[in-house]
Amino acid sequence: MIMEYTSIPIYYNDKRYNVYQNELMNFFIFLTKVHPAFILDKSLKAQCRQFVLSACDELCDMNNITLADFQLRINELLVFLQDAHTFVNIEPLSLYPFSVRYFNGSFYLYSISSRYKNVTGKVITSMGGMDIIDIHKKLAGMLPAENKIKAGITGSHFLNNPSLIKRLGIDGDVLEIVFSDGDRINIDKENGTNNQPDQMTVIKPNAVTARQPMPYHYRIIDSICYFQFNEMFDSYTYQLGCQLSGETPDENIIHSLPFFTEFLEHMIQDMNQKGVSLLVVDMRYNGGGNSLLGNMLLEALNIHLSDIESYRTYIRPSSFLKEFYPFLLDKSAEMNDKTLAEQNQDRRMDTEVPLSKHKYIGKVVFIQGQNTFSSANYLLTTVKDNHLFPIIGMPTSQKPTCYGDIIPISLPFTGTKGYVSHSFFRRPDSLLDEETTLMPDTLINTSVADYLKGVDNCWDWIKRLNYLL
């Protein structure tokens, strides 16, 4: 199911304001009517209004403001929501000829124009004279995130954006990047954006755990079954989404997607036949999808959902949702948009969720990482809060209690596109609501240097564990 971007209503259009000022004011009003954060935190509206009024003053001179500058201001407003699912796209006119990535607390140079030699893969310590630690802190106030890990991941993708570099307070004709080994490069701002980052970091794939280009796959190595769970989406959930929205399913898509239940049945049969004693579920590359696949997996692991504590979902039944996305609502459709209504996750289903006929009853270990997000994070939080199976790896980039279920929107005056959450998800153990990340039971760190060399400390830990079993 593919949702189209829906233009938000016009609530504000003052002739005394320019297009950016009107867009910001209008979007702010829209947020207060749609996003659940304004129901849960009564002080949020006043905080956001103060920011919006100040930002409108900054946006008064359109001669010195680009569209990307404006879109950065929108994202700065969204920081107040503490919701990484809600953001707007940033469309720069040009980019510097490099890209940066974030991994486990470090920023490293991922790609750069071939004019600059022997610097890809190096850890960055400063940019434009500003320490990378200070840059990381500033990114947390400029782009929507729920913790510093997400701020690093998201922010790294924008460190080649001249508008963001300027917003950081870095100025001058030359952008200097300094690396942890003392090496440095200087990029001329005038001509630097005309070159392409055609020199990439070489990342050696791990022989077992390198990410595969498929939503899920497994391989059996001795008595271990390694199951890489990359995406929570399959043919069943695609057809279910079409059913809920009233869309006609595309037969080509139906046949191109696997059925997760069939995959689980085949994997468990193979495990039982080959005497597997340990199942490893690797969710480090999983950015989410449909949480029903998490339920299917737990049932296949002989965990009955009726016997455990689950997430509670609350939706804000706004007028916008009722008009443009009525299929997302059930009984809450008749309720006031100034409240949150608890929502049945299985709303309007005409068929039962398919479950694997085969069960695996044995030892299981889950692996999580910084990119475990959304529905993947929900599954692992359910596992942890119910003490079902051990989890190893690194902290995730999302709060376990969080916002989500996004609707794609566009802004009427500038055409800026983005996404806004309409639901609130409360973790099974609500006493832990304030935690900003999901910590593994066993913390296993990997450095940038080891990551680039294909070293996987989590897999090494698994092999040692299996030896002791």
C-alpha positions in Angstrom: 0.0 0.0 0.0 1.4 3.4 -1.0 0.0 6.5 0.6 0.0 9.7 -1.5 1.2 13.0 0.1 -1.8 14.9 1.2 -1.7 18.7 1.3 -2.5 20.0 4.8 -5.4 22.5 5.2 -4.8 26.3 5.2 -5.5 27.7 8.7 -3.3 30.8 8.4 -2.4 33.1 5.6 -1.5 36.6 6.6 -0.8 39.1 3.8 1.8 40.8 6.0 3.9 37.6 6.1 6.0 36.1 3.4 5.5 32.6 2.1 7.9 31.0 4.6 6.4 32.8 7.6 2.9 31.8 6.6 4.0 28.2 5.9 5.6 27.9 9.4 2.6 29.4 11.2 0.2 27.2 9.2 2.2 24.1 9.9 2.4 24.8 13.6 -1.4 25.1 13.8 -1.8 21.8 11.9 0.6 20.0 14.3 -1.4 21.1 17.3 -4.5 19.6 15.7 -3.0 16.3 14.6 0.0 15.2 16.6 -0.6 13.3 19.9 2.2 15.0 21.7 0.1 18.1 22.2 -2.5 16.0 24.1 0.1 14.3 26.3 2.1 17.5 27.1 -0.1 20.5 27.8 3.0 22.9 28.0 4.2 21.9 24.5 2.0 24.3 22.6 3.3 27.3 24.4 7.0 26.2 23.9 6.4 25.7 20.2 4.6 29.0 19.7 7.5 30.8 21.3 9.9 29.1 18.8 7.6 29.8 15.8 7.3 33.5 16.6 11.1 33.8 17.0 11.7 31.8 13.7 9.2 34.1 11.9 11.4 37.1 12.7 14.4 35.2 11.3 12.5 34.4 8.1 11.4 38.0 7.3 14.1 38.6 4.7 13.5 36.2 1.8 16.5 37.4 -0.1 18.8 35.7 2.5 16.7 32.6 3.1 16.7 29.5 0.8 14.1 26.8 0.8 16.6 24.5 2.6 17.1 27.1 5.3 13.3 27.3 5.8 13.0 23.5 5.9 15.7 23.4 8.6 13.6 25.8 10.7 10.6 23.5 10.3 12.7 20.5 11.5 13.9 22.6 14.4 10.3 23.1 15.4 9.7 19.4 15.2 12.6 18.7 17.6 10.2 19.8 20.4 8.0 16.7 19.8 10.8 14.2 20.5 9.5 12.1 17.6 11.9 10.8 15.0 9.0 9.7 12.8 7.8 13.3 12.3 10.0 15.4 9.9 10.1 17.3 6.6 12.5 16.7 3.7 15.3 19.1 3.2 16.0 20.0 -0.4 19.3 21.8 -0.8 20.3 23.5 -4.1 23.8 22.0 -3.8 25.9 19.7 -1.7 29.5 19.5 -0.7 31.4 16.7 -2.5 31.4 14.3 0.5 29.1 12.3 2.7 29.4 11.4 6.4 28.0 8.4 8.3 27.6 7.8 12.1 28.5 4.6 13.8 28.5 3.9 17.6 29.4 7.4 18.7 31.7 8.3 15.8 31.3 10.2 12.6 33.4 9.0 9.7 33.9 10.1 6.1 31.9 7.7 3.9 32.6 9.2 0.5 34.3 12.2 -1.2 35.3 13.6 -4.5 38.3 11.8 -5.9 40.2 15.1 -5.8 40.8 14.2 -2.1 43.0 11.1 -1.6 43.2 8.5 1.2 40.7 9.9 3.6 37.6 7.8 3.3 36.7 5.7 6.3 38.6 8.0 8.7 36.9 9.2 11.9 36.2 13.0 12.0 37.2 15.0 15.0 36.2 18.5 13.8 34.6 20.4 10.9 35.0 24.1 10.2 36.9 24.5 13.4 34.1 23.0 15.5 34.7 19.9 17.6 32.6 17.0 16.3 31.2 16.5 19.9 29.8 20.0 19.8 28.4 19.4 16.3 26.7 16.3 17.6 25.1 18.2 20.4 23.9 20.9 18.0 22.4 18.4 15.6 20.2 17.1 18.4 18.6 20.6 18.5 18.2 20.9 14.7 16.8 17.6 13.5 14.0 15.4 15.0 15.4 12.6 17.1 14.6 10.7 20.3 18.1 10.3 21.5 21.6 11.2 20.7 22.1 8.1 18.6 19.3 9.0 16.2 20.6 12.6 16.1 24.0 11.3 15.0 22.5 8.9 12.4 20.1 11.5 10.9 22.5 14.4 11.3 25.4 12.7 9.5 23.4 12.6 6.3 23.1 16.4 6.3 26.7 17.3 7.2 27.3 17.9 3.4 24.4 20.4 3.3 25.7 24.0 3.1 22.5 25.3 4.8 23.0 23.0 7.8 26.7 23.8 8.0 25.8 27.5 8.1 23.1 26.9 10.7 25.7 25.2 12.9 27.6 28.5 13.0 30.4 27.3 10.7 31.4 30.1 8.3 34.2 31.0 6.0 35.3 30.4 2.5 36.9 27.0 3.2 35.5 24.1 5.1 38.2 22.2 7.0 37.7 18.6 8.1 40.2 17.2 10.6 40.5 13.4 11.3 41.5 11.4 14.3 44.9 10.6 12.8 45.8 14.3 12.4 45.2 14.4 8.7 43.0 17.2 7.4 41.4 18.4 4.1 40.1 21.8 3.0 37.1 22.1 0.8 36.6 25.4 -1.1 32.9 26.5 -0.6 32.8 28.3 -3.9 33.8 25.3 -6.1 33.5 22.4 -3.8 29.8 21.8 -4.4 30.5 21.3 -8.2 32.3 17.9 -7.6 30.7 14.5 -7.0 31.6 12.2 -4.1 32.8 9.4 -6.3 35.3 7.8 -3.9 33.6 5.4 -1.4 34.7 3.8 1.8 35.4 0.2 1.4 33.5 -1.8 4.0 34.6 -5.4 4.1 31.5 -7.6 4.5 31.4 -10.2 7.4 31.3 -13.7 5.9 28.1 -14.5 7.9 26.4 -11.4 9.1 26.8 -8.9 6.2 23.5 -7.4 5.3 21.7 -9.3 2.5 19.4 -7.6 -0.1 16.2 -9.4 1.1 13.7 -8.8 3.8 14.7 -12.0 5.7 17.0 -14.9 5.2 18.6 -17.6 7.2 21.6 -20.0 7.1 22.5 -22.9 9.4 26.1 -23.1 10.5 26.8 -26.2 12.6 24.2 -26.1 15.4 23.4 -22.4 15.0 20.7 -21.0 12.8 21.5 -17.4 11.9 18.3 -15.5 10.9 18.7 -12.0 9.5 15.4 -10.2 9.9 15.8 -7.0 7.9 12.3 -5.8 7.1 8.8 -6.3 8.6 6.8 -6.5 5.4 5.4 -9.4 3.4 2.7 -10.3 0.9 0.1 -10.7 3.6 0.6 -7.4 5.2 0.7 -5.7 1.8 -2.7 -7.2 1.0 -4.0 -6.3 4.4 -3.0 -2.7 4.0 -4.8 -2.6 0.7 -7.9 -4.1 2.3 -7.9 -1.5 5.0 -7.5 1.4 2.7 -9.9 0.2 0.0 -7.1 0.0 -2.6 -6.9 -2.7 -5.3 -3.8 -4.9 -4.7 -1.2 -5.0 -7.5 -0.8 -8.6 -8.5 2.8 -8.1 -9.5 3.6 -6.9 -6.0 1.7 -9.7 -4.4 3.7 -12.3 -6.3 7.0 -10.5 -5.8 6.8 -10.4 -2.0 7.4 -13.5 0.2 5.0 -14.7 2.8 6.6 -14.4 6.2 4.7 -17.4 7.7 5.9 -19.7 4.9 9.4 -18.5 5.5 9.2 -19.3 9.2 7.7 -22.7 8.5 10.5 -23.6 6.1 13.2 -22.3 8.5 11.8 -24.1 11.5 11.5 -27.4 9.6 15.1 -27.1 8.4 16.2 -26.3 12.0 14.5 -29.3 13.5 15.8 -31.6 10.8 19.4 -30.4 11.2 19.4 -30.4 15.0 19.8 -26.7 15.6 20.3 -25.8 19.3 20.5 -22.0 19.0 18.5 -19.5 16.9 20.1 -16.1 16.4 17.7 -13.4 15.3 19.7 -10.4 13.9 17.6 -7.2 13.8 20.5 -4.7 13.4 19.4 -3.7 9.9 15.7 -3.7 10.6 14.1 -0.2 10.3 10.6 -1.5 10.9 7.5 -2.1 8.9 4.3 -3.9 10.1 4.5 -5.0 13.7 2.3 -8.1 12.8 5.4 -9.8 11.6 6.8 -9.5 15.1 3.7 -11.2 16.5 4.0 -14.0 13.9 7.7 -14.6 14.9 6.9 -14.7 18.7 4.1 -17.2 18.0 6.5 -19.3 16.0 8.9 -19.3 19.0 6.0 -20.7 21.1 5.2 -17.4 22.8 1.5 -16.9 22.9 0.6 -13.2 22.8 -2.3 -13.7 25.2 0.2 -14.8 27.8 2.4 -11.7 27.7 2.2 -7.9 28.1 1.9 -6.1 24.8 2.3 -2.5 23.6 -0.8 -0.2 24.0 -1.6 1.9 21.1 -3.3 5.3 21.3 -4.5 7.3 18.3 -5.4 10.9 17.9 -8.6 10.9 15.9 -8.2 14.4 14.3 -10.5 15.9 11.7 -7.6 15.5 9.2 -7.3 11.8 9.9 -11.1 11.3 9.6 -11.3 13.1 6.3 -8.3 11.8 4.5 -7.4 8.5 6.2 -10.7 7.1 7.7 -9.5 3.5 7.3 -6.9 4.1 10.0 -9.7 4.6 12.6 -12.1 2.2 14.3 -14.3 3.2 17.2 -12.2 6.3 17.9 -13.5 7.9 14.7 -16.4 9.3 16.6 -14.3 10.7 19.4 -13.0 14.2 20.1 -9.7 15.1 18.5 -8.6 16.6 21.8 -8.2 13.2 23.4 -6.3 10.0 22.6 -8.2 6.9 22.0 -6.9 3.4 22.6 -6.8 1.6 19.3 -7.1 -2.1 18.5 -4.1 -3.0 16.4 -6.1 -5.7 14.6 -8.9 -3.2 13.6 -11.2 -4.1 10.7 -9.4 -7.4 9.9 -11.6 -9.8 8.1 -9.1 -12.7 8.3 -7.0 -14.2 11.0 -3.3 -13.5 11.0 -1.6 -16.5 9.5 0.6 -18.3 12.0 3.3 -20.9 11.5 2.2 -24.5 12.0 5.7 -25.4 13.2 7.2 -24.1 16.4 10.8 -23.8 17.5 11.3 -24.6 21.2 14.9 -23.9 22.1 17.5 -21.3 22.9 17.1 -17.9 21.2 19.3 -14.8 21.1 18.3 -11.5 19.5 20.8 -9.0 18.2 20.0 -5.2 18.1 21.9 -2.2 16.9 21.7 1.5 16.3 19.5 1.1 13.2 16.9 -1.1 14.9 13.9 1.2 14.6 10.1 1.5 14.7 8.3 -1.9 14.6 11.6 -3.7 15.0 12.2 -1.7 18.2 8.7 -2.5 19.4 9.3 -6.3 19.0 12.6 -6.2 20.9 11.0 -4.0 23.6 8.2 -6.6 24.0 10.9 -9.3 24.2 12.8 -7.4 26.9 9.9 -6.2 29.0 8.5 -9.7 29.2 11.9 -11.3 29.8 11.4 -13.7 26.9 14.9 -14.1 25.3 18.3 -12.5 25.9 19.2 -9.5 23.7 22.8 -8.5 22.8 24.3 -5.7 20.8 24.3 -1.9 21.0 21.6 0.6 22.1 18.9 1.5 19.6 18.1 4.9 18.1 14.5 5.1 19.3 12.6 5.5 22.6 10.6 2.3 23.4 7.6 4.5 24.4 7.2 6.7 21.4 5.1 8.2 18.6 4.6 6.6 15.2 2.1 5.5 12.5 2.9 8.3 10.0 0.9 10.0 7.4 2.7 11.6 4.4 1.9 15.3 4.1 2.8 18.3 1.9 2.8 21.9 2.9 0.5 24.1 0.7 2.7 27.2 0.2 6.1 25.7 -0.6 5.3 22.1 -1.5 7.6 20.8 1.2 7.0 17.2 1.9 7.2 15.3 5.2 5.6 12.9 7.6 3.6 13.3 10.8 2.8 10.7 13.5 -0.8 10.3 14.6 -0.3 7.5 17.2 1.4 7.0 20.6 2.8 3.6 21.6 3.3 2.7 25.2 5.8 -0.1 26.0 4.6 -3.1 28.0 6.4 -2.1 31.1 5.2 1.5 31.5 7.4 2.1 34.6 10.2 2.4 32.0 8.4 5.0 29.9 11.1 7.6 30.4 14.0 5.5 28.9 15.3 7.1 25.8 16.8 4.0 24.2 16.4 0.2 24.4 19.5 -1.2 26.0 20.5 -4.8 25.3 20.9 -7.3 28.1 24.5 -7.7 27.1 26.2 -4.6 25.6 28.6 -5.5 22.9 30.3 -2.6 21.2 32.0 -2.5 17.8 34.4 0.3 16.8 34.3 2.0 13.4 37.6 0.4 12.6 36.4 -3.1 13.3 33.1 -2.4 11.5 34.9 -1.4 8.3 37.1 -4.5 8.5 34.1 -6.8 8.7 34.7 -7.7 12.4 31.4 -8.6 14.1 31.9 -8.8 17.9 28.3 -9.9 18.3 28.8 -12.9 16.1 32.0 -13.8 17.9 30.1 -13.7 21.2 27.4 -16.0 19.8 30.0 -18.5 18.7 31.6 -18.5 22.1 28.1 -18.9 23.7 27.3 -21.9 21.5 30.5 -23.6 22.4 29.5 -23.4 26.0 26.0 -24.7 25.5 
